[in-house]
């Protein structure tokens, strides 16, 4: 079992930055592919970014590519999402997710993930 706790959300003006953190506890963090997803009001949850277990592979949704950066620190059992040049359309609840794996892989579909955090609200004002 893995517990995930997100933090770092808040209210920011368009063009600003936020860094989300997701702290994991439980089983060996380094054996998990990690992902970030988001869900805006009235919309389905969507993929944002993913990172392989050692950080060598990352992948982003087109809507955030070049603005968001996913990273991880396995010693701290934490995955990060640095969000720059934020836009009002980035407003959503952001969730981190974990997928147990023995392979150097990334995952983009929410159905592929085993564990989820409770989410943290990000609001970008225009």
N, CA and C of each residue as an Amber inpcrd file, in Angstrom:
protein
   378
   0.8410000  -1.1870000   0.0000000   0.0000000   0.0000000   0.0000000
   0.8800000   1.2410000   0.0000000   0.4900000   2.2380000  -0.7670000
   1.2110000   3.5110000  -0.8480000   0.2300000   4.6260000  -0.5340000
   0.6380000   5.5330000   0.3310000  -0.1620000   6.7170000   0.6190000
   0.5080000   7.9190000  -0.0510000  -0.3040000   8.7300000  -0.7110000
   0.1920000   9.8940000  -1.4360000  -0.4810000  11.1480000  -0.8970000
   0.3300000  12.1540000  -0.5960000  -0.2080000  13.4110000  -0.0830000
   0.3520000  14.5630000  -0.9020000  -0.5520000  15.2690000  -1.5940000
  -0.1470000  16.4180000  -2.4070000  -0.1440000  17.6830000  -1.5720000
   0.6940000  18.6230000  -1.9660000   0.7250000  19.9400000  -1.3480000
   1.2600000  20.9360000  -2.3610000   1.1180000  22.2140000  -2.0230000
   1.6810000  23.2550000  -2.8640000   0.6850000  23.9900000  -3.7340000
  -0.5600000  23.5630000  -3.7130000  -1.5610000  24.2670000  -4.5100000
  -1.8840000  25.6230000  -3.9230000  -2.6590000  26.3950000  -4.6660000
  -3.0440000  27.7090000  -4.1770000  -3.5810000  28.5780000  -5.2870000
  -3.6700000  29.8660000  -4.9870000  -4.1680000  30.8580000  -5.9280000
  -2.9900000  31.6500000  -6.4760000  -2.9290000  31.7790000  -7.7900000
  -1.8330000  32.5030000  -8.4320000  -2.3800000  33.2570000  -9.6410000
  -1.7480000  34.3510000  -9.9730000  -2.1580000  35.1110000 -11.1530000
  -1.6080000  34.4580000 -12.4210000  -2.2910000  34.6960000 -13.5040000
  -1.8250000  34.1980000 -14.7990000  -0.3900000  34.6540000 -15.0430000
   0.4200000  33.7430000 -15.5450000   1.8290000  34.0170000 -15.7650000
   2.7170000  33.6410000 -14.5960000   2.1060000  33.3290000 -13.4770000
   2.8590000  32.9660000 -12.2870000   3.2690000  31.5050000 -12.2650000
   3.8530000  31.1220000 -11.1410000   4.3750000  29.7620000 -10.9890000
   3.9370000  29.1580000  -9.6630000   3.8640000  27.8400000  -9.6540000
   3.6380000  27.0670000  -8.4420000   4.4330000  25.7730000  -8.5700000
   4.8170000  25.2350000  -7.4240000   5.4280000  23.9070000  -7.4170000
   4.6160000  23.0050000  -6.5180000   4.0780000  21.9560000  -7.1190000
   3.3380000  20.9530000  -6.3650000   4.2960000  19.8540000  -5.9060000
   4.0090000  19.3240000  -4.7350000   4.7690000  18.1870000  -4.2100000
   3.8130000  17.0570000  -3.8980000   4.3120000  15.8510000  -4.0120000
   3.5330000  14.6720000  -3.6600000   4.4500000  13.7640000  -2.8540000
   4.1770000  13.6620000  -1.5700000   4.9880000  12.8370000  -0.6850000
   4.3600000  11.4600000  -0.5610000   5.1840000  10.4490000  -0.7160000
   4.7070000   9.0700000  -0.6680000   5.2110000   8.3680000   0.5790000
   4.3990000   7.5160000   1.1100000   4.8040000   6.6780000   2.2310000
   4.2870000   5.2760000   1.9840000   4.9270000   4.3300000   2.6100000
   4.5050000   2.9500000   2.4250000   5.6110000   2.1460000   1.7880000
   5.3160000   1.5430000   0.6600000   6.2830000   0.6700000   0.0190000
   7.3390000   1.4610000  -0.7490000   8.2890000   0.8100000  -1.3140000
   9.4610000   1.4190000  -1.9180000   9.0760000   2.3800000  -3.0290000
   9.2900000   3.6570000  -2.7850000   8.8870000   4.6920000  -3.7270000
   9.6050000   4.5490000  -5.0480000  10.8490000   4.1390000  -5.0300000
  11.6430000   4.1050000  -6.2500000  11.1780000   3.0420000  -7.2310000
  10.2890000   2.1650000  -6.8320000   9.7960000   1.1410000  -7.7490000
   8.4690000   1.5370000  -8.3840000   8.1370000   2.8140000  -8.3420000
   6.8620000   3.2800000  -8.8670000   7.0480000   4.2930000  -9.9810000
   6.3160000   4.0870000 -11.0570000   6.1000000   5.1590000 -12.0240000
   5.1220000   6.1410000 -11.3850000   5.3880000   7.4350000 -11.5450000
   4.5370000   8.4530000 -10.9460000   3.9070000   9.3160000 -12.0260000
   2.7290000   9.8220000 -11.7140000   2.0490000  10.6910000 -12.6730000
   1.3000000  11.8020000 -11.9710000   1.0470000  12.8650000 -12.7290000
   0.1760000  13.9400000 -12.2860000  -1.0120000  14.0170000 -13.2450000
  -2.1840000  14.1760000 -12.6670000  -3.4150000  14.3730000 -13.4180000
  -4.1240000  15.5850000 -12.8520000  -5.1180000  16.0830000 -13.5790000
  -5.8950000  17.2040000 -13.0730000  -7.3430000  17.0750000 -13.5090000
  -8.2090000  17.6970000 -12.7190000  -9.6300000  17.6870000 -13.0480000
 -10.2160000  19.0650000 -12.7860000 -10.6810000  19.6860000 -13.8520000
 -11.3300000  20.9900000 -13.7620000 -12.8220000  20.7720000 -13.5330000
 -13.5050000  21.7780000 -12.9800000 -14.9430000  21.6400000 -12.7220000
 -15.7100000  21.2870000 -13.9840000 -16.5560000  20.2640000 -13.8900000
 -17.3740000  19.8760000 -15.0240000 -16.6530000  19.0990000 -16.1040000
 -15.3920000  18.7530000 -15.8440000 -14.6180000  18.0370000 -16.8600000
 -14.0710000  16.7400000 -16.2880000 -13.6940000  15.8410000 -17.1720000
 -13.0920000  14.5950000 -16.7430000 -11.6420000  14.8300000 -16.3280000
 -11.1700000  13.9230000 -15.4910000  -9.7700000  14.0140000 -15.0850000
  -8.8810000  13.7280000 -16.3000000  -7.8110000  14.5000000 -16.4250000
  -6.9270000  14.3620000 -17.5840000  -5.4780000  14.2320000 -17.1650000
  -4.7300000  13.5790000 -18.0100000  -3.3000000  13.3780000 -17.8040000
  -2.5450000  14.6870000 -17.9410000  -1.5380000  14.8740000 -17.0740000
  -0.6850000  16.0640000 -17.1480000   0.7650000  15.6770000 -17.4430000
   1.3310000  14.7920000 -16.6120000   2.7440000  14.4380000 -16.7760000
   3.0220000  13.1170000 -16.0690000   4.0950000  12.4520000 -16.5100000
   4.4930000  11.1970000 -15.8930000   6.0090000  11.0840000 -15.8940000
   6.5350000  10.3050000 -14.9430000   7.9720000  10.1300000 -14.8250000
   8.2720000   8.6890000 -14.4440000   9.3130000   8.1270000 -15.0530000
   9.7000000   6.7450000 -14.7540000  10.3740000   6.6500000 -13.3910000
  10.6390000   5.4350000 -12.9500000  11.0610000   5.2360000 -11.5570000
  12.3780000   5.9040000 -11.2230000  13.2740000   6.0500000 -12.1870000
  14.5350000   6.7200000 -11.8530000  14.6210000   8.1170000 -12.4590000
  13.5260000   8.5830000 -13.0330000  13.5040000   9.9390000 -13.5660000
  14.0660000  10.0920000 -14.9630000  14.4940000   8.9830000 -15.5700000
  15.1370000   9.0800000 -16.8730000  14.1660000   9.3950000 -18.0020000
  12.9150000   9.0390000 -17.8160000  11.9090000   9.2420000 -18.8630000
  10.7780000  10.0880000 -18.2980000  10.4260000  11.1270000 -19.0360000
   9.2820000  11.9590000 -18.6900000   8.4310000  12.1610000 -19.9380000
   7.1720000  12.4770000 -19.6960000   6.2510000  12.7030000 -20.8080000
   5.1660000  13.6540000 -20.3340000   4.7400000  14.5520000 -21.2490000
   3.8040000  15.5920000 -20.8800000   2.6230000  15.6570000 -21.8340000
   1.5110000  16.1250000 -21.3120000   0.3910000  16.4650000 -22.1800000
   0.7820000  17.6650000 -23.0210000   0.2810000  17.7380000 -24.2260000
   0.6170000  18.8520000 -25.1110000   0.2570000  20.2000000 -24.4910000
  -0.7980000  20.2170000 -23.7070000  -1.2770000  21.4760000 -23.1440000
  -0.3180000  22.0840000 -22.1170000   0.5980000  21.2740000 -21.5790000
   1.5110000  21.7920000 -20.5520000   2.9730000  21.7030000 -20.9770000
   3.2250000  21.0870000 -22.1050000   4.6080000  20.9000000 -22.5630000
   5.3140000  22.2430000 -22.7070000   6.5250000  22.3190000 -22.1570000
   7.2870000  23.5530000 -22.2110000   7.0070000  24.5010000 -21.0560000
   5.9480000  24.2340000 -20.2970000   5.6050000  25.0910000 -19.1460000
   5.7330000  24.3410000 -17.8240000   5.4260000  23.0580000 -17.8250000
   5.4610000  22.2350000 -16.6040000   6.6540000  21.2860000 -16.6670000
   7.2090000  20.9920000 -15.4930000   8.3010000  20.0320000 -15.3910000
   8.0310000  19.0760000 -14.2370000   8.0670000  17.7920000 -14.5280000
   7.9190000  16.7740000 -13.4930000   9.3020000  16.2790000 -13.0970000
   9.4910000  16.0510000 -11.8050000  10.7620000  15.5250000 -11.3150000
  10.4910000  14.7120000 -10.0590000  11.4890000  14.0010000  -9.6030000
  11.3190000  13.1840000  -8.4020000  12.6240000  13.1150000  -7.6320000
  12.4790000  12.9180000  -6.3290000  13.6150000  12.7050000  -5.4510000
  13.3180000  11.4280000  -4.6810000  13.9080000  10.3310000  -5.1130000
  13.5940000   9.0400000  -4.4980000  14.0670000   8.9640000  -3.0530000
  15.1170000   9.6800000  -2.7210000  15.5940000   9.6800000  -1.3350000
  14.5680000  10.3170000  -0.4080000  13.7920000  11.2510000  -0.9400000
  12.7570000  11.9160000  -0.1520000  11.3660000  11.3500000  -0.4280000
  11.3100000  10.3580000  -1.3180000  10.0260000   9.7520000  -1.6810000
   9.0110000  10.8100000  -2.0950000   9.4450000  11.7040000  -2.9490000
   8.6070000  12.8350000  -3.3460000   8.7090000  13.0670000  -4.8470000
   7.5790000  13.3590000  -5.4580000   7.5420000  13.7660000  -6.8530000
   7.0290000  15.2050000  -6.9060000   7.5620000  15.9680000  -7.8490000
   7.2500000  17.3860000  -7.9560000   6.6410000  17.6990000  -9.3170000
   5.8800000  18.7830000  -9.3440000   5.4010000  19.3280000 -10.6020000
   5.6270000  20.8350000 -10.5500000   6.6500000  21.2880000 -11.2620000
   6.9190000  22.7090000 -11.3670000   6.0690000  23.2720000 -12.4880000
   5.2410000  24.2530000 -12.1650000   4.3060000  24.8110000 -13.1410000
   4.6380000  26.2890000 -13.3430000   5.0480000  26.6220000 -14.5420000
   5.3940000  28.0000000 -14.8970000   4.4310000  28.5300000 -15.9530000
   4.4190000  29.8290000 -16.1130000   3.5620000  30.4750000 -17.1190000
   2.1310000  29.9650000 -17.0250000   1.6220000  29.9620000 -15.8270000
   0.2920000  29.4020000 -15.6040000  -0.7850000  30.2180000 -16.3040000
  -1.8100000  29.5060000 -16.7600000  -2.9280000  30.1020000 -17.4660000
  -4.2210000  29.7980000 -16.6990000  -5.2570000  30.6060000 -16.8870000
  -6.5250000  30.3130000 -16.2060000  -7.0460000  28.9100000 -16.5080000
  -6.7720000  28.4160000 -17.7040000  -7.2430000  27.0640000 -18.0530000
  -6.4810000  25.9590000 -17.3380000  -5.4480000  26.3130000 -16.5820000
  -4.7480000  25.3230000 -15.7510000  -5.4570000  25.1300000 -14.4130000
  -6.4680000  25.9280000 -14.1450000  -7.2260000  25.8040000 -12.9010000
  -7.8710000  24.4290000 -12.8120000  -7.5900000  23.7220000 -11.7080000
  -8.0820000  22.3640000 -11.5360000  -7.6280000  21.8360000 -10.1800000
  -8.1810000  20.7060000  -9.8170000  -7.6200000  19.9300000  -8.7160000
  -6.5670000  19.0030000  -9.3110000  -5.3700000  19.0480000  -8.7580000
  -4.2560000  18.2570000  -9.2570000  -4.0290000  17.0480000  -8.3560000
  -3.9090000  15.8910000  -8.9960000  -3.7240000  14.6330000  -8.2810000
  -2.4070000  13.9850000  -8.6870000  -1.7200000  13.4010000  -7.7250000
  -0.6040000  12.5470000  -8.0990000  -1.0440000  11.0920000  -7.9840000
  -0.3690000  10.2470000  -8.7320000  -0.7300000   8.8420000  -8.7970000
   0.5360000   7.9980000  -8.9160000   0.4420000   6.7510000  -8.4510000
   1.5890000   5.8480000  -8.4540000   1.2210000   4.5080000  -9.0740000
   2.1580000   3.9850000  -9.8510000   1.9770000   2.6900000 -10.4950000
   3.1810000   1.8240000 -10.1920000   2.9820000   0.7130000  -9.4800000
   4.0700000  -0.1970000  -9.1730000   4.5960000  -0.8470000 -10.4380000
   5.9220000  -0.9260000 -10.5630000   6.4950000  -1.4930000 -11.7690000
   7.9300000  -1.9400000 -11.5230000   8.3820000  -2.9070000 -12.3300000
   9.7860000  -3.2890000 -12.3010000  10.4820000  -2.7910000 -13.5530000
   9.7340000  -2.0800000 -14.3960000  10.2840000  -1.6040000 -15.6610000
  10.4480000  -0.0920000 -15.6660000  11.3370000   0.3600000 -16.5010000
  11.5500000   1.7960000 -16.7100000  10.4670000   2.2700000 -17.6780000
   9.2830000   2.5910000 -17.1350000   8.1590000   2.9290000 -17.9890000
   7.4940000   4.2230000 -17.5520000   6.6550000   4.7510000 -18.4080000
   5.7940000   5.8660000 -18.0820000   4.3630000   5.4500000 -18.3920000
   3.3960000   6.1180000 -17.7580000   1.9920000   5.7800000 -17.9220000
   1.1990000   7.0610000 -18.0910000   0.2680000   7.0550000 -19.0540000
  -0.5200000   8.2550000 -19.3100000  -2.0080000   8.0800000 -19.0390000
  -2.4670000   6.8640000 -18.8180000  -3.8910000   6.6160000 -18.5880000
  -4.1670000   6.4040000 -17.1090000  -5.1930000   7.0580000 -16.5960000
  -5.4580000   6.9730000 -15.1600000  -5.8070000   5.5600000 -14.7320000
  -6.3680000   4.7600000 -15.6230000  -6.7220000   3.3870000 -15.2620000
  -5.4920000   2.5150000 -15.0200000  -4.3200000   2.9830000 -15.4360000
  -3.0920000   2.2140000 -15.2540000  -2.4800000   2.4150000 -13.8760000
  -2.9520000   3.3840000 -13.1210000  -2.3550000   3.7130000 -11.8330000
  -3.0560000   2.9880000 -10.6860000  -2.2500000   2.6310000  -9.6900000
  -2.7520000   1.8480000  -8.5630000  -3.1800000   2.6960000  -7.3800000
  -2.4920000   3.8020000  -7.1560000  -2.7220000   4.6170000  -5.9600000
  -2.8670000   6.0780000  -6.3480000  -3.7140000   6.7740000  -5.5660000
  -4.0110000   8.1820000  -5.8400000  -3.9790000   8.9980000  -4.5520000
  -3.5580000  10.2500000  -4.6990000  -3.6590000  11.1820000  -3.6030000
  -5.0320000  11.8200000  -3.5650000  -5.2370000  12.6990000  -2.5850000
  -6.5310000  13.3570000  -2.3980000  -6.6840000  14.5950000  -3.2820000
  -5.5840000  15.1030000  -3.7860000  -5.6540000  16.2490000  -4.6710000
  -5.3540000  17.5570000  -3.9740000  -4.8850000  18.5180000  -4.7550000
  -4.6280000  19.8620000  -4.2590000  -5.1470000  20.8570000  -5.2850000
  -5.8190000  21.8860000  -4.8190000  -6.4710000  22.8450000  -5.7140000
  -5.4630000  23.8700000  -6.2250000  -5.4910000  24.0760000  -7.5260000
  -4.7250000  25.1460000  -8.1660000  -5.7140000  26.0580000  -8.8660000
  -5.6580000  27.3400000  -8.5350000  -6.5410000  28.3230000  -9.1530000
  -5.6940000  29.4230000  -9.7520000  -5.8850000  29.6720000 -11.0420000
  -5.1290000  30.6980000 -11.7560000  -6.1010000  31.7990000 -12.1610000
  -5.8720000  32.9810000 -11.6480000  -6.7470000  34.1050000 -11.9600000
  -6.2220000  34.8770000 -13.1710000  -7.1600000  35.4370000 -13.9160000
  -6.7680000  36.1830000 -15.1310000  -6.5060000  37.6510000 -14.8260000
